[in-house]
Amino acid sequence: MRIFLTGANGFIGGAVASTLVADGHAVRGLVRDKTKADAVAAHGVDPVIGSLDDAALLQAEARASDGVVNAASSGHRGAVEALIAGLACSGKPFIHTSGSSIVADKAMGEPSDRIFHEDTPIEPEPERVARVAIDRLVLGAPGIRSVVLCNAMIYGNAMGAPAQSVQIPVLARQARESGVARYIGRGLNRWSNVHIADVAALYALAIAKAPARSFMYVESGEEALGEVAQAIATRLDLGAAQSWSAEQAIAAWGREKATFSLGSNSRVRGKAATERLGWAPQHRSIKDWIAQELGRGLNDP
């Protein structure tokens, strides 16, 4: 297939592009400049220089493709609208990247028993309402094989992707710079998680055979953020991880990241990927990966 992919030099997009190329697809990847174009070209991607604000370009690329993967900003509604317009009533696949922070709370280190399955109604915090609306826009697009992949916390090293994931590098960098690994509050908040290689494999399966209007959580494990911080501390030989107050965490990481990425609960369970697509994740433990692989390869924080 001829696939147009946004975010081709990003963490998710780079991994997905490499997997699709390895599977024999022809991938055209959106990048911002010549330097990034050269980088993705080295991995077999035909670069398209532009931005998510270039609606005409996105429509044209979508129209000329056999399918689209949006692996750039999950919150850029204008880009999504342009891609949908280019694919409208074509029957082609459109894989949109979402994230499980859409179900995150504001627990700041406290636990939650609430677990979201794919049929659980979502009532997002006000800061996530717009993202949920974009997911619903994709799923309701007429005449498109629309799929929303809602990724949990992603970890791992992505060959072909110079970018990094979100939570683990932030925690590891802070720990290295200060000499103390930190979690927020009691560190009992939990996030589902998934390895980037398993994420990329699922995108390839979704392009090939996901049914229209599919919403799938992408997860293969779960861990408390306090345990993640301790695993980082152990890996870096820093002793015991220690708590930060909400105020300290916000001052260091910013309100958005502290609240929704590191202090919240985001507990999801996804059956659709395994039952409908035969997805079989190869990685099940984020703590094992931290113990064995943190600090190696392109995702070195």
C-alpha positions as a LaTeX table, in Angstrom:
\begin{tabular}{lrrr}
\hline
Residue & $x$ (\AA) & $y$ (\AA) & $z$ (\AA) \\
\hline
Met1 & 0.00 & 0.00 & 0.00 \\
Arg2 & 0.96 & 3.65 & $-0.42$ \\
Ile3 & 0.67 & 5.10 & 3.05 \\
Phe4 & 0.87 & 8.75 & 4.06 \\
Leu5 & 2.11 & 9.15 & 7.63 \\
Thr6 & 2.33 & 12.30 & 9.72 \\
Gly7 & 4.95 & 12.62 & 12.44 \\
Ala8 & 7.39 & 10.48 & 10.47 \\
Asn9 & 10.37 & 11.56 & 12.58 \\
Gly10 & 8.57 & 11.23 & 15.91 \\
Phe11 & 8.74 & 8.44 & 18.48 \\
Ile12 & 5.55 & 6.67 & 17.41 \\
Gly13 & 5.66 & 7.76 & 13.78 \\
Gly14 & 9.27 & 6.73 & 13.26 \\
Ala15 & 8.68 & 3.29 & 14.72 \\
Val16 & 5.50 & 2.80 & 12.70 \\
Ala17 & 7.17 & 4.00 & 9.50 \\
Ser18 & 10.06 & 1.57 & 9.95 \\
Thr19 & 7.65 & $-1.32$ & 10.54 \\
Leu20 & 5.51 & $-0.45$ & 7.52 \\
Val21 & 8.54 & $-0.15$ & 5.26 \\
Ala22 & 9.81 & $-3.51$ & 6.51 \\
Asp23 & 6.40 & $-4.98$ & 5.66 \\
Gly24 & 6.76 & $-3.79$ & 2.06 \\
His25 & 4.57 & $-0.68$ & 2.12 \\
Ala26 & 5.58 & 2.54 & 0.38 \\
Val27 & 5.53 & 5.26 & 3.04 \\
Arg28 & 5.41 & 9.00 & 2.46 \\
Gly29 & 6.18 & 10.77 & 5.72 \\
Leu30 & 5.41 & 14.34 & 6.76 \\
Val31 & 8.38 & 16.18 & 8.30 \\
Arg32 & 9.06 & 19.84 & 9.02 \\
Asp33 & 12.41 & 20.47 & 7.34 \\
Lys34 & 15.24 & 19.19 & 5.15 \\
Thr35 & 17.26 & 17.80 & 8.04 \\
Lys36 & 14.36 & 15.66 & 9.23 \\
Ala37 & 13.63 & 14.71 & 5.62 \\
Asp38 & 17.14 & 13.33 & 5.22 \\
Ala39 & 16.80 & 11.42 & 8.48 \\
Val40 & 13.59 & 9.62 & 7.53 \\
Ala41 & 14.79 & 9.00 & 3.97 \\
Ala42 & 17.68 & 7.01 & 5.43 \\
His43 & 15.07 & 4.58 & 6.77 \\
Gly44 & 13.23 & 4.13 & 3.49 \\
Val45 & 10.57 & 6.81 & 3.94 \\
Asp46 & 9.79 & 9.22 & 1.11 \\
Pro47 & 9.78 & 12.60 & 2.91 \\
Val48 & 7.11 & 15.24 & 2.46 \\
Ile49 & 8.19 & 18.60 & 3.87 \\
Gly50 & 5.34 & 20.55 & 5.41 \\
Ser51 & 3.33 & 21.04 & 8.59 \\
Leu52 & 0.03 & 20.06 & 10.13 \\
Asp53 & $-1.25$ & 23.54 & 9.34 \\
Asp54 & $-0.97$ & 22.98 & 5.57 \\
Ala55 & $-4.48$ & 21.70 & 4.91 \\
Ala56 & $-4.13$ & 21.61 & 1.13 \\
Leu57 & $-0.99$ & 19.49 & 1.33 \\
Leu58 & $-2.56$ & 17.07 & 3.82 \\
Gln59 & $-5.68$ & 16.68 & 1.68 \\
Ala60 & $-3.66$ & 16.05 & $-1.47$ \\
Glu61 & $-1.42$ & 13.47 & 0.20 \\
Ala62 & $-4.38$ & 11.69 & 1.77 \\
Arg63 & $-6.24$ & 11.63 & $-1.53$ \\
Ala64 & $-3.24$ & 10.17 & $-3.37$ \\
Ser65 & $-2.59$ & 7.49 & $-0.75$ \\
Asp66 & $-4.08$ & 4.08 & $-0.10$ \\
Gly67 & $-4.32$ & 4.92 & 3.59 \\
Val68 & $-3.25$ & 7.43 & 6.23 \\
Val69 & $-1.64$ & 7.16 & 9.66 \\
Asn70 & $-1.80$ & 10.27 & 11.83 \\
Ala71 & 1.06 & 9.81 & 14.30 \\
Ala72 & 1.72 & 13.50 & 14.91 \\
Ser73 & $-0.29$ & 15.69 & 17.28 \\
Ser74 & $-3.41$ & 13.98 & 18.56 \\
Gly75 & $-4.87$ & 17.38 & 19.39 \\
His76 & $-4.52$ & 19.16 & 16.03 \\
Arg77 & $-8.13$ & 19.23 & 14.87 \\
Gly78 & $-7.41$ & 21.15 & 11.67 \\
Ala79 & $-4.99$ & 18.47 & 10.47 \\
Val80 & $-7.49$ & 15.72 & 11.23 \\
Glu81 & $-10.23$ & 17.56 & 9.37 \\
Ala82 & $-7.94$ & 17.99 & 6.34 \\
Leu83 & $-6.99$ & 14.30 & 6.30 \\
Ile84 & $-10.63$ & 13.26 & 6.60 \\
Ala85 & $-11.52$ & 15.59 & 3.71 \\
Gly86 & $-8.83$ & 14.00 & 1.57 \\
Leu87 & $-10.08$ & 10.48 & 2.36 \\
Ala88 & $-13.82$ & 11.20 & 2.40 \\
Cys89 & $-16.04$ & 8.40 & 1.06 \\
Ser90 & $-13.03$ & 6.48 & $-0.27$ \\
Gly91 & $-13.22$ & 3.45 & 2.00 \\
Lys92 & $-9.52$ & 3.85 & 2.74 \\
Pro93 & $-8.07$ & 3.31 & 6.23 \\
Phe94 & $-7.35$ & 6.24 & 8.52 \\
Ile95 & $-5.43$ & 5.35 & 11.69 \\
His96 & $-5.51$ & 8.17 & 14.23 \\
Thr97 & $-3.26$ & 8.28 & 17.28 \\
Ser98 & $-4.84$ & 9.07 & 20.62 \\
Gly99 & $-3.54$ & 8.59 & 24.15 \\
Ser100 & $-4.97$ & 7.20 & 27.36 \\
Ser101 & $-4.53$ & 10.52 & 29.15 \\
Ile102 & $-8.05$ & 11.12 & 27.81 \\
Val103 & $-9.24$ & 9.04 & 30.77 \\
Ala104 & $-6.64$ & 10.36 & 33.24 \\
Asp105 & $-7.74$ & 11.89 & 36.52 \\
Lys106 & $-6.13$ & 14.51 & 38.75 \\
Ala107 & $-5.14$ & 12.17 & 41.56 \\
Met108 & $-1.60$ & 13.53 & 42.06 \\
Gly109 & $-0.24$ & 10.22 & 43.29 \\
Glu110 & $-3.36$ & 8.75 & 44.87 \\
Pro111 & $-4.76$ & 5.41 & 43.64 \\
Ser112 & $-7.98$ & 4.76 & 41.75 \\
Asp113 & $-10.01$ & 1.58 & 41.25 \\
Arg114 & $-11.51$ & 2.83 & 38.01 \\
Ile115 & $-10.51$ & 0.82 & 34.93 \\
Phe116 & $-11.63$ & 1.75 & 31.43 \\
His117 & $-12.56$ & $-0.90$ & 28.90 \\
Glu118 & $-13.24$ & $-0.07$ & 25.28 \\
Asp119 & $-16.98$ & 0.09 & 25.89 \\
Thr120 & $-16.66$ & 2.20 & 29.07 \\
Pro121 & $-18.12$ & 5.70 & 28.57 \\
Ile122 & $-15.50$ & 8.43 & 28.71 \\
Glu123 & $-16.15$ & 11.60 & 30.67 \\
Pro124 & $-12.85$ & 13.44 & 30.30 \\
Glu125 & $-11.42$ & 16.17 & 32.47 \\
Pro126 & $-12.01$ & 19.62 & 30.89 \\
Glu127 & $-8.42$ & 19.69 & 29.58 \\
Arg128 & $-9.09$ & 16.53 & 27.54 \\
Val129 & $-12.53$ & 17.30 & 26.13 \\
Ala130 & $-11.13$ & 18.57 & 22.81 \\
Arg131 & $-9.04$ & 15.44 & 22.28 \\
Val132 & $-11.98$ & 13.16 & 22.92 \\
Ala133 & $-14.00$ & 15.21 & 20.43 \\
Ile134 & $-11.30$ & 14.64 & 17.79 \\
Asp135 & $-11.37$ & 10.88 & 18.41 \\
Arg136 & $-15.12$ & 10.92 & 17.92 \\
Leu137 & $-14.77$ & 13.02 & 14.78 \\
Val138 & $-12.47$ & 10.38 & 13.30 \\
Leu139 & $-14.72$ & 7.49 & 14.24 \\
Gly140 & $-17.72$ & 9.22 & 12.71 \\
Ala141 & $-16.05$ & 10.18 & 9.42 \\
Pro142 & $-18.21$ & 9.04 & 6.49 \\
Gly143 & $-16.98$ & 6.40 & 4.08 \\
Ile144 & $-13.60$ & 5.88 & 5.76 \\
Arg145 & $-12.21$ & 2.80 & 7.51 \\
Ser146 & $-11.49$ & 4.91 & 10.58 \\
Val147 & $-9.51$ & 3.55 & 13.54 \\
Val148 & $-8.46$ & 5.29 & 16.77 \\
Leu149 & $-5.54$ & 3.66 & 18.57 \\
Cys150 & $-5.44$ & 4.98 & 22.13 \\
Asn151 & $-1.94$ & 4.31 & 23.43 \\
Ala152 & $-1.16$ & 3.86 & 27.11 \\
Met153 & 2.26 & 4.88 & 28.53 \\
Ile154 & 4.79 & 3.91 & 25.87 \\
Tyr155 & 8.28 & 2.77 & 26.74 \\
Gly156 & 11.21 & 1.23 & 24.87 \\
Asn157 & 13.77 & 2.06 & 22.21 \\
Ala158 & 12.43 & 2.71 & 18.72 \\
Met159 & 14.87 & 1.99 & 15.94 \\
Gly160 & 14.48 & 4.61 & 13.27 \\
Ala161 & 12.97 & 7.14 & 15.67 \\
Pro162 & 15.32 & 9.74 & 17.16 \\
Ala163 & 12.55 & 11.12 & 19.36 \\
Gln164 & 11.63 & 9.90 & 22.83 \\
Ser165 & 8.54 & 8.76 & 24.64 \\
Val166 & 6.98 & 10.95 & 27.32 \\
Gln167 & 7.02 & 9.70 & 30.89 \\
Ile168 & 10.09 & 7.48 & 31.33 \\
Pro169 & 12.68 & 9.91 & 29.86 \\
Val170 & 11.27 & 12.75 & 31.97 \\
Leu171 & 11.54 & 10.70 & 35.17 \\
Ala172 & 14.98 & 9.34 & 34.30 \\
Arg173 & 16.39 & 12.72 & 33.30 \\
Gln174 & 15.22 & 14.34 & 36.52 \\
Ala175 & 16.68 & 11.47 & 38.53 \\
Arg176 & 20.06 & 11.70 & 36.82 \\
Glu177 & 20.29 & 15.46 & 37.12 \\
Ser178 & 19.28 & 15.63 & 40.80 \\
Gly179 & 20.55 & 12.29 & 42.07 \\
Val180 & 17.09 & 11.41 & 43.43 \\
Ala181 & 14.31 & 9.63 & 41.53 \\
Arg182 & 10.94 & 11.19 & 42.25 \\
Tyr183 & 7.27 & 10.25 & 42.23 \\
Ile184 & 4.30 & 12.45 & 43.09 \\
Gly185 & 2.51 & 12.21 & 46.43 \\
Arg186 & 2.27 & 8.59 & 47.55 \\
Gly187 & 3.12 & 7.30 & 44.09 \\
Leu188 & 0.17 & 4.91 & 44.13 \\
Asn189 & $-1.34$ & 6.20 & 40.89 \\
Arg190 & $-1.23$ & 3.61 & 38.12 \\
Trp191 & $-0.80$ & 3.74 & 34.35 \\
Ser192 & $-1.27$ & 1.02 & 31.79 \\
Asn193 & 1.75 & 0.73 & 29.51 \\
Val194 & 3.02 & $-0.79$ & 26.26 \\
His195 & 6.34 & $-1.24$ & 24.45 \\
Ile196 & 6.94 & 0.81 & 21.30 \\
Ala197 & 7.74 & $-2.27$ & 19.21 \\
Asp198 & 4.34 & $-3.73$ & 20.08 \\
Val199 & 2.70 & $-0.38$ & 19.30 \\
Ala200 & 4.25 & $-0.30$ & 15.83 \\
Ala201 & 3.18 & $-3.90$ & 15.17 \\
Leu202 & $-0.41$ & $-3.00$ & 16.03 \\
Tyr203 & $-0.45$ & $-0.02$ & 13.66 \\
Ala204 & 0.59 & $-2.33$ & 10.83 \\
Leu205 & $-2.20$ & $-4.76$ & 11.72 \\
Ala206 & $-4.71$ & $-1.91$ & 11.93 \\
Ile207 & $-3.76$ & $-0.65$ & 8.47 \\
Ala208 & $-4.25$ & $-4.14$ & 7.08 \\
Lys209 & $-7.49$ & $-5.26$ & 8.68 \\
Ala210 & $-9.01$ & $-3.17$ & 11.46 \\
Pro211 & $-12.77$ & $-2.75$ & 10.98 \\
Ala212 & $-14.22$ & 0.70 & 10.39 \\
Arg213 & $-15.03$ & 2.79 & 13.47 \\
Ser214 & $-12.69$ & 0.80 & 15.72 \\
Phe215 & $-11.56$ & 2.31 & 19.01 \\
Met216 & $-8.76$ & 0.30 & 20.62 \\
Tyr217 & $-6.80$ & 0.78 & 23.80 \\
Val218 & $-3.16$ & $-0.15$ & 23.26 \\
Glu219 & $-1.78$ & $-1.71$ & 26.45 \\
Ser220 & 0.01 & $-4.81$ & 27.65 \\
Gly221 & 0.68 & $-4.16$ & 31.34 \\
Glu222 & 0.21 & $-1.77$ & 34.24 \\
Glu223 & 2.36 & $-0.29$ & 36.99 \\
Ala224 & 2.25 & 2.29 & 39.77 \\
Leu225 & 4.32 & 5.39 & 39.11 \\
Gly226 & 6.04 & 5.03 & 42.47 \\
Glu227 & 7.25 & 1.57 & 41.41 \\
Val228 & 8.41 & 2.97 & 38.06 \\
Ala229 & 10.39 & 5.68 & 39.84 \\
Gln230 & 11.96 & 3.09 & 42.12 \\
Ala231 & 12.91 & 0.91 & 39.15 \\
Ile232 & 14.64 & 3.94 & 37.63 \\
Ala233 & 16.42 & 4.68 & 40.91 \\
Thr234 & 17.63 & 1.09 & 41.13 \\
Arg235 & 18.80 & 1.05 & 37.52 \\
Leu236 & 20.75 & 4.30 & 38.08 \\
Asp237 & 22.03 & 3.19 & 41.50 \\
Leu238 & 20.45 & 6.15 & 43.28 \\
Gly239 & 18.98 & 4.46 & 46.34 \\
Ala240 & 15.35 & 4.89 & 47.32 \\
Ala241 & 12.98 & 6.95 & 45.19 \\
Gln242 & 11.39 & 9.82 & 47.11 \\
Ser243 & 8.11 & 11.69 & 47.05 \\
Trp244 & 7.47 & 15.14 & 45.70 \\
Ser245 & 4.47 & 17.22 & 46.65 \\
Ala246 & 2.10 & 18.30 & 43.91 \\
Glu247 & 3.51 & 21.80 & 44.12 \\
Gln248 & 7.11 & 20.60 & 43.75 \\
Ala249 & 6.21 & 18.37 & 40.81 \\
Ile250 & 4.35 & 21.15 & 39.02 \\
Ala251 & 7.25 & 23.54 & 39.56 \\
Ala252 & 9.69 & 21.01 & 38.05 \\
Trp253 & 7.64 & 19.45 & 35.27 \\
Gly254 & 4.85 & 21.94 & 34.58 \\
Arg255 & 1.19 & 21.57 & 35.46 \\
Glu256 & 0.18 & 19.63 & 32.34 \\
Lys257 & 2.89 & 16.98 & 32.56 \\
Ala258 & 2.79 & 16.67 & 36.35 \\
Thr259 & $-0.98$ & 16.37 & 36.47 \\
Phe260 & $-1.86$ & 14.25 & 33.45 \\
Ser261 & 1.34 & 12.33 & 32.63 \\
Leu262 & 2.95 & 11.63 & 36.00 \\
Gly263 & 0.43 & 12.23 & 38.79 \\
Ser264 & $-2.71$ & 10.67 & 37.33 \\
Asn265 & $-4.29$ & 7.26 & 37.02 \\
Ser266 & $-4.83$ & 5.98 & 33.49 \\
Arg267 & $-5.90$ & 2.38 & 33.76 \\
Val268 & $-7.20$ & 0.86 & 30.53 \\
Arg269 & $-7.85$ & $-2.63$ & 29.21 \\
Gly270 & $-8.02$ & $-3.44$ & 25.52 \\
Lys271 & $-9.37$ & $-6.66$ & 24.04 \\
Ala272 & $-10.18$ & $-5.44$ & 20.55 \\
Ala273 & $-6.60$ & $-5.51$ & 19.28 \\
Thr274 & $-6.03$ & $-9.10$ & 20.31 \\
Glu275 & $-9.49$ & $-10.44$ & 19.54 \\
Arg276 & $-10.10$ & $-8.66$ & 16.23 \\
Leu277 & $-6.59$ & $-8.28$ & 14.85 \\
Gly278 & $-4.59$ & $-11.07$ & 16.49 \\
Trp279 & $-2.19$ & $-8.61$ & 18.13 \\
Ala280 & 0.26 & $-10.48$ & 20.38 \\
Pro281 & 2.46 & $-8.12$ & 22.44 \\
Gln282 & 5.96 & $-9.43$ & 23.10 \\
His283 & 6.73 & $-7.18$ & 26.08 \\
Arg284 & 4.81 & $-7.32$ & 29.36 \\
Ser285 & 6.88 & $-5.59$ & 32.06 \\
Ile286 & 7.95 & $-1.96$ & 32.10 \\
Lys287 & 10.06 & $-2.60$ & 35.21 \\
Asp288 & 11.97 & $-5.40$ & 33.47 \\
Trp289 & 12.68 & $-3.08$ & 30.54 \\
Ile290 & 13.93 & $-0.34$ & 32.87 \\
Ala291 & 16.18 & $-2.82$ & 34.67 \\
Gln292 & 17.65 & $-4.18$ & 31.45 \\
Glu293 & 17.46 & $-1.47$ & 28.82 \\
Leu294 & 17.07 & 2.03 & 30.29 \\
Gly295 & 19.83 & 4.25 & 28.96 \\
Arg296 & 20.56 & 2.25 & 25.85 \\
Gly297 & 19.89 & 3.16 & 22.24 \\
Leu298 & 17.99 & 6.01 & 20.65 \\
Asn299 & 15.58 & 6.50 & 23.56 \\
Asp300 & 18.40 & 7.21 & 26.01 \\
Pro301 & 17.04 & 9.77 & 28.48 \\
\hline
\end{tabular}
